[in-house]
Amino acid sequence: MSDHHSFETLAIHAGNTADPLTGAVVPPIYQVSTYKQDGVGGLRGGYEYSRSANPTRTALEENLAALEGGRRGLAFASGLAAEDCLLRTLLTPGDHVVIPNDAYGGTFRLFAKVASRWGVEFSVADTSDVSAVRAALTPRTKAIWVETPSNPLLGITDIAAVAGVARQAGARLVVDNTFASPYLQQPLSLGADVVVHSTTKYMGGHSDVVGGALVVSDPELAEELAYHQNAMGAVAGPFDAWLVLRGIKTLAVRMDRHDENATKVADLLTRHPKVTQVLYPGLPEHPGHEVAAKQMKAFGGMVSFRVAGGEEAAVEVCNRAELFTLGESLGGVESLIEHPGRMTHASTAGSLLEVPSDLVRLSVGIENADDLLADLTQALG
């Protein structure tokens, strides 16, 4: 399919070719492990074993590449599986990575508890400050890792500016685009080398699948990643790939509603006497607002806020919420609430990435906005 089509059209049609046997408009779930060969080495469509390739996963990977404007997409069993494959492809023992001071707890755990034992070093920097990123570089820096918006403090990094720093240093720029989704932001077009997704989140969109993805433009890097993906084996299963592919078809309309609802939620919270700070890049007072407005189509569905009264008050808000379901993860059609310090970011405790104890994170769903506002009002008391 031509890349000149609009995002909404690509989301529905890229990779979703009609089944040649039956004409089915939805790609089949090829729930199969192996494939009959037409003689030794005679593969039909290049398929021999589903760890190496599967037609349902291929459809998803083609779709992901089209949406991010990349040359190749790779689908994994989880977002962390994608990150692990990327690290082991890009890095060798002794290499160095700059990571953000506000990153997903699982990403930090991967660097601090897993990659570090393999000899990979990392430094923490405020990636919203280009000079801080530059100061964190060493002669061994091979990658700069960015989340924008970041998890859970909704920090914004100027992708194009940091891409320039990475190029000067001979390093790869990796952008976790999970919070924005490709509908709101396309990092490759801004100079990033690799885009990371937890497809569990907005891409799947219905809290019914776990998956991850990498998208790249460099054909050589694409081949290296594909080699490691096959060698390491943490690939998306066919049913999981199908669920993500189905979810993506409604990504544009869902993100529009997530953004609309989150804007109303942020406005309510800024006026509430028990809220001391609202973290949402759509607010003009957010320090990254201008950069976000430049590189994003809209500001997304994630909102974090700090509660007067400290940690226990924040926990009580989470416990009192009714329509906002208390749970980890994000990006589904239903609204979620959580306490990052005790939940998703517990692994950062005692580190430079430790999150404020009075912080509450919201994944604002696509329910009626008035119902969401009423629930937050009663939860805050």
N, C-alpha and C positions, 0 to 999 in steps of 0.2 A: 504494500500500500504506500502511496506517495506520502512523504513527510510534510507535504505542503497542506494537507488537510488540517482542519482545526483540531484542538485538543479533544474536544468532546467527541468528534468523529473518530479520531484515532483510538480513544479509550474503548469505543464499542467495536471497532472493526480491525485494528492492527493485531495480527496474529490469529484473528478469529475467522479464518477462511472456512467456507462451507465444507462439510465432510464429503470427499469425492465419491464415496460409495453410496451414501443415502441422500446426500443433499442437506443433512441436518445443519441448521444455522448456528448451533452451539457446538464447539469442538468436543468430541467424545472424551470421556475419562478412560484413558488407555491404562487400565489396571492390569499391567502386565510386567513381568520381570525380564523376559527374554524374547527373541524374535527369530523366526525361521529365516535362515540364510539360503540364498539361491546359489548353492555351491560354496565351497570354502572361501571366505572373504567376500562373498557376494551379498552385500548388505542392501536391504530395501530402504531407501531414503536415509541411509547412514545409521540405522538403528540396529544395535546388536545386544545391548544390555541396559536396563533402565537406570542404573547408576550413571552410566555415561551419557545417555540421552533418552528422553521419553517424549512422544509427540505432544502430550498435554503440557508438559513442562516447556517444550519448545515454543508452543503458542504463547504461554505466559512470558517467556523471555523475550520473544519478539515484540510483544506488547510493551513491556517495560522499557526496552531500548527506544521504541518509538516515542513514548511519553516523555522520557528524559532527554530526547534528542541525542542519544548515544549510538555507538556502532554495535554494541553487544550488551545484552542483559543476561544475568545469571541468577537463577532462583535457588534458594537454599532452604534448609529445614527450619531455620530461625534467623532472626537478625544477628544474633551472636555467632551463629555458624558462618554467616557471610563475613562478619568482621574477622573471625579467626582465620578463615581462608585468605582474606586480604592481607592480614599481618604476616602470615607465613609465606605469602607470595612476594611481598615487597621487601621483607626484612630478613636479616641474618643476625646471629649473635654479635652484640657489640653496637648494633645500629641504634639510633635515637629517634624518638618521636616527640613532637610537641602536642600535648593534649589540652583541652579546655579546662578552666577551673570550675566549669559548670557543665558536667556531662552526666549522661545516664549512668546509674550505679553499676549496671552490668558491664558497660564499657570500661569503667574504671577498674572493676574487679578483674576483667580480662587482662588489662595492662599490669595491674599491681600484683596480682596473685598467680597469673599464668604466664604471660609473655615475659615478665621480669625474671622468672625462674629459667627461662630459655636464653637469657642474656640480652634481652631488649631493654634499653633504658628509655625513660621518658621524663619530660619536664612539664610542669603545669604553668599555663599562662592564661591571662584574660584575653581571649581571642577577639574580643570587641575592640581591643587596643592594638593597632598594627605594630606600634613600637614595642609593645610587650612581647608580641609574637617574634619579632625580629631579635629581641634581646635573649629569647629562650633558645635560639638556634645554636647548634654546635657543629663542628666539622663532620660529625657522624649523623646529622639529622637527615633522615630519608623520607619522612612524612610529617605533614602538619594535619592534625585532626580537628575538625570543626563540627559543631552542632549549631544550626541556626534555623529557626529559634531553638534555644537550648532547653535542656530538660534538667531541672524543673523551673529554673529562674527566668525563662523566656528571654535570655540574652540574644542579641543580634550581632552577627559578625559580617563585615563587609567582604563578601566572597571575592569580588574582583580585586580588591586591595590585597587581601591575604594571598590570592593566587599569584600576584606579582612578587610578593616576598618569597613564596615557594619556588617560583621559577628562578629567581636570583640565587637561591640557595641550592638549586639542583635537587629539590625535594618534590614529592607528590603532594597535592592537596586533596584530602579526603573530606567530603561533606556528608554528614548524616542529615538526610532530607526528610526524615520520618515525620517531624512535626508539621512541615509545610505541605508535603506531597508534591509531585511534579505539576499538579494543577496550579499551585500558587507560586512555585519557584523551581527553576531549572538550573542547578549549579554548573553543569557542564558548559552551558552557554556563557557563563560568567568566568570561566577559566579553571574550574575544578578538574581534577584528573579522574576522580572516582566518586560516584554517588552511592551511599549506603542507605538501605531501607530496612526497617522492620515492617514487612508486609502484613504482619499481624494487625497493624494499627489502621491508618486511614485507607490504605490500599485495599485490604480485605473489607474493613468497614463494618463488620457485623459480629465481632467478638466470637467467631466460630472457627478460626483457623490460626495456626502459628506458622510464620514463614519469614524469610529474609531475602534480600536481593542486593546485587552489585550491578552498576551500569557504568560503562567506560566508553571512551571514544577512540583511544589508542589501540589499533589492531594487535600490536605486539603484546601489550599488557593484557588484552582480552584473551589471547591464546594462553598466556602464562596462568591467568586466573582459571580458565577452563581446565587446564591440565591439573592444577591443584584441586579444583572442585571434584574432578573425577578421581584423583588419587586419594583424596581425604574422605569423600563420599557423603558429606552431610547435605544431600540434595533434597529439594522439595519433592514429596511424594505426589503421584498424579492427582489424587483427590484434593490434596491441599492446593496444588497448582490451579486446579479447576475452580476451587472456591475463591482464590485471590483474583483469578481472571474474571469471574462473575462479579465480584465486588467492584472491580475497577470500572466496570461499565457505568456505574452510577456515581463515580468519584466526583465528577464536576458538580453535579447538582447537590450532592451531599456536602461538599466543602463550602458551597455558597451558603447553605443553611447553617452549618457549623459556625462559619464566620459571622453571619447575621446574629445568631443567638449569643455567641461569645461577646460581641460588641455590647449587647444589651446587659449581659451579666457583668462585664467590666464596669459599665456605667453605674449599675446599681451598687457594686462594691465600693467604688470611689466615693459614694455618698453615704456609706454606712458608718456610723460612729464606732463600731467595734472592729473595723478594718483599718489597720495602720498603713498598709501599702498594697497597691494592686500592681501586678506584673503582667502587662499585656502590651505587645508592641503596637497595637492599634491606638493606644492612648497617646495624645500629642506630647505628654510629659515623659513618656518612656524614653530613656537615653538613646535607644536604637531606632526610634520611630522613623526618622528621616531615611536611614539606610534601609530599613524594612520596606518603606514605601517605594524606594527605588528598585529593589530587587525582588519584591514579592507582588503578586497580583492583589492579594488581600492578606489579612493578618492571622487567619486560622482560628481554630476552635479550642486552643489551650489557654487557660487563665490560671495564674497562681496568685495567692494573696496571703498577707501576714495578719495575724489576729491579735488584738489587744488582750493581754492576760497570759501570753506565753504559750508554752507547749501544751499544757493540759487543756487550755481553752481551745486550742486548735484541734486537739483530739476530740473534744466534745462536739465541736461543729461537725466533724466527720461522722461521729456517732449519731447525731440528731438528724442528719439529712435522711430524707425518705425517698424522694424521686431520684436524687443523685445517689447511685448505688455505691456503697463503700467497697472499693476493689482496686486492684492494680491494673495496669495496662491503660489503654486510651484509644481514641480514634474510632470507636464504634458508634452506631446510631443512638445508643443509650448514653445518658450522662453518667459519669463516674466521678467520685471524690476520693481523695486519699491524703494521708499524712506522709510525705516523702521521707522525713527523717526516720520514721519507724517502719516504713514499707519499702518502696522502690529504691530508696537511696541509703538504706541502712549500711550498705557496704562502704560508704564514704565516711562513716563516723571516725573522727580523729584525724582525718586527712585534710589537705587543702581544699578538697571538694565537698567537705561537710556542709549540709544545707541548714538553714535556720530552723530551729526547733518549733517556731511558731508558724511555719509555712503550711498552707493547704494548697493542693493542686487539683484543678478541675479539668476534666475532659468534657466539654460542653457538647451535648448531643443535638439531635435534630427534633426533639420534642417541641411542644408549644412553648414559646419563650415565657409567656406569663406564668405558666405552671412552674417553670424552672426558677423564675425570680421569686415566686411565692415560697418555694421550698427553701431557697437560700436564706430568705428573710426569717423564716421560722427557725432554721438551723442556727443562725447567728444569735437569735433570741432578742 
